[in-house]
Every structure is written in structure tokens, then in C-alpha cells.
Amino acid sequence: LAKSDADLAEVDDGRLFFLRRQLERLGLLTNDEMSERATQRLVVAPVDQIASWLAQSLAERLRICARVWVAGGWWPDAPDTRAAVPGVMTPAAPQIALARRHLIESLALMRPGETGTIPAATTHGRLARKSPGGHVRHTTPTSEVDTETTRAALTGPLVWLGFVRLSADTSDEYSAEAACGALVSSADIELVEAHGRVTIQPDLSIVAYPPLTAPLLVALDLYADLQRLDRVARYKLSRVALARSRRGSWDADALAERLERLTETPLPDNIRVTLRDWQRKGERLRVIEDAAVLELDDAALLDALLADRAARGWIERRLGAAVALIAPGHVADVRAWLLRHGELPATLYGLGHTPK
């Protein structure tokens, strides 16, 4: 943020500071207290946890954010860098929490575009009055603490969360956004979280144009390597990225369908061919935990085992002329079959395995 070498206090960018604190409260960011560095680092939550959070509807995420702010002392009305930062689980003072709750209830009753007045620092209470444009102007509390809390909320967290928009013409007016509908807990409201245009080029490069939504970026992070993130996001489809995201068993056609939903256009033919080629290569290698493998000296003996109608279900797959993968739970059955046919099998266990 600074053009000089001087460090700026995080509180100087209130929106950034608020969002960081809220992400900590939601468990999506944590302090790396084990770090030996002079400055603390922030550690992002595992991708599965973030994906689970973003899988919720936008309205539900907004409701949760509003609730943790209303009851949270982790965000004081007037953040002060000279004081110790409250813990993320610190509750808000009852009077502050009540004032925030009343404000949220008031916003829930407002229609998108409806305006309200931000109380001045020295103003206590005023009656609702008509604005020149014919909209109802909402005014709030009577106590000085309520006034300060309301003013801090309407010029800070409620703006940053997208519930209200400050007027560009007057300093004491705000308007309700569509997100206020999410504050009605009983309402089944759907808020559209639309991202900008996404294009996929034949060279496997992806360009996402603003607005860049979090669900879009998380989806692209799962399938591609990030090359640049500025006003637009640039990615490149990569087999390594798919493996890194633990999507090793992904289906090429299903992935192509998901990418087409993002771009709203058919994929270039060469990309479909590339995805299917990656899938075939990935299927050549499979990692199976606690696998039981049967190795025989004579391929004819394995042929006899597979020809046995009762025993053929014990073998999951033939790996070679005299090697087969035993189906889970059938090691004892295969051993008994070999004993009945005059073979005394030796059993070898992997490292760390204790025979019972």
C-alpha cells in the first residue's frame, strides 16, 4: 500500500483489516504462532475446508458473516493499533451486540435502493422522515453508545460486507443493497454470485475477467496452475495441477462439462482430446492401500483358480501371467484353495504389518 519503504499499520486499511479478522473468526485463516520469523504469518485453511465454506449459498455465507460480527468483540467499533487486538472468540459487549442486532433487523426490512441516514457523532435520535426523492429515510438509536455503534457499522463492516452502499453525494446517507434480503432468516432468498467471462484457449490457457468471485477462483485452482492474478486471472490447464489437487480419479468428460459451465461455450476439440489423454495416462497407475497380491510360479495354477466358478470372485484383477490382485477380504479363501490343490503358500507382509 505504501509507495515508500515505511510500513503502514494494517488498521490504516480498515476493509482489509476487517476481512482478515473475520476470516480468522471463521477459521479460514490462522496465525502461524510456531514461526520463528520476526513477523507473524497467516496460514490459510486446507482447500477442502475453504471449498466447503464456499459450497454454501451466498445468502447463507452473508448470514453467517453478519452473525459472527454482531456477537463478536474481535472487531471493535473503533480499532486501535495501540491496544492489544481482541481474540477471535472475544464476545462483544452486550450493549454493542444489541445495537448491532437492532441495526441488522432494521436493514432486513429495507428494500434494495431504499435510503437511510447515518447518525452524526453528536446526534442522539431522530424520527424517520421523507427524503427529497420520496424514499423513507431510516434513522436509528437514541443512546450515545448506540449512535456510535450504528455509525461505525454503517461506515465500516456493513459496507465491506456489501449490505449497504454509501452515498456519493452526501456524507450522511446510505442505501440498502440486495444482500439485505439475506438478513431475513426465514426468507428463502437466492443471491446471484455471477462471475465475469471465462475463456479457454486451444493452448490450454484460461483467462477469467472481472468480477472475480471466490468460487470461480477456487474452481480454477483445482484444475489449473495460476500464472497471474490482477484485474484478470490467468491460468493454464495442467495435469500436474489436477494431481496436486488430489483429483487423480477425475473423469475427462465430467471435467469438460464443468469447464463448459464456467465458460458457457463449447470447449475446443483439442482440449477434450488432451483431457482424455491425461485420464488414460492416469489410469495406468493406481495406488491401492492394504493390497493383497497373489504371486504364483505357474501361470496354469492361476488359470485354474480363475476357472473355478466359486473362486473367481476372489480375484479383483489379473496383473500378469502368474500375478493377480486379491479382492479385499478374500486372502483366507485364496489360501485355503491353494492348500486344497496341494500348494503351501508363503505369506509375506508389508513393513509395519503385524500378522494376527
Residue, then its C-alpha position, 0 to 999 in steps of 0.5 A: l500500500a505504501k509507495s515508500d519503504a515505511d510500513l503502514a499499520e494494517v488498521d490504516d486499511g480498515r476493509l482489509f483489516f476487517l476481512r482478515r479478522q473475520l476470516e480468522r473468526l471463521g477459521l479460514l485463516t490462522n496465525d502461524e504462532m510456531s514461526e520463528r520469523a520476526t513477523q507473524r504469518l497467516v496460514v490459510a485453511p486446507v482447500d477442502q475446508i475453504a471449498s466447503w465454506l464456499a459450497q454454501s449459498l451466498a445468502e447463507r455465507l452473508r448470514i453467517c458473516a453478519r452473525v459472527w460480527v454482531a456477537g463478536g468483540w474481535w472487531p471493535d467499533a473503533p480499532d486501535t493499533r495501540a491496544a492489544v487486538p481482541g481474540v477471535m472468540t472475544p464476545a462483544a459487549p452486550q450493549i454493542a451486540l444489541a445495537r448491532r442486532h437492532l441495526i441488522e433487523s432494521l436493514a432486513l426490512m429495507r428494500p434494495g435502493e431504499t435510503g437511510t441516514i447515518p447518525a452524526a457523532t453528536t446526534h442522539g435520535r431522530l424520527a424517520r422522515k421523507s427524503p427529497g426523492g420520496h424514499v423513507r429515510h431510516t434513522t436509528p438509536t437514541s443512546e450515545v453508545d448506540t449512535e456510535t455503534t450504528r455509525a461505525a457499522l454503517t461506515g465500516p463492516l456493513v459496507w465491506l460486507g456489501f449490505v449497504r452502499l454509501s452515498a456519493d453525494t452526501s456524507d450522511e446517507y446510505s442505501a440498502e443493497a440486495a444482500c439485505g434480503a439475506l438478513v431475513s432468516s426465514a426468507d428463502i432468498e437466492l443471491v446471484e454470485a455471477h462471475g465475469r467471462v471465462t475463456i479457454q484457449p486451444d493452448l490450454s490457457i484460461v483467462a477469467y475477467p472481472p468480477l472475480t468471485a471466490p468460487l470461480l477462483v477456487a474452481l480454477d485452482l483445482y484444475a489449473d496452475l495460476q500464472r497471474l492474478d490482477r484485474v484478470a486471472r490467468y491460468k493454464l490447464s495442467r495435469v500436474a495441477l489436477a494431481r496436486s489437487r488430489r483429483g487423480s480419479w477425475d473423469a475427462d468428460a465430467l471435467a469438460e462439462r464443468l469447464e463448459r459451465l464456467t465458460e458457457t461455450p463449447l470447449p475446443d476439440n483439442i482440449r477434450v482430446t488432451l483431457r482424455d489423454w491425461q485420464r488414460k495416462g492416469e489410469r495406468l497407475r493406481v495406488i491401492e492401500d492394504a493390497a493383497v497380491l497373489e504371486l504364483d510360479d505357474a501361470a496354469l495354477l492361476d488359470a485354474l483358480l480363475a476357472d473355478r466358478a466359486a473362486r473367481g470372485w476372489i480375484e479383483r484383477r489379473l496383473g500378469a501371467a502368474v500375478a493377480l490382485i486379491a479382492p479385499g477380504h478374500v486372502a483366507d479363501v485364496r489360501a485355503w484353495l491353494l492348500r486344497h490343490g496341494e500348494l503351501p503358500a508363503t505369506l509375506y507382509g508389508l513393513g509395519h504389518t503385524p500378522k494376527 
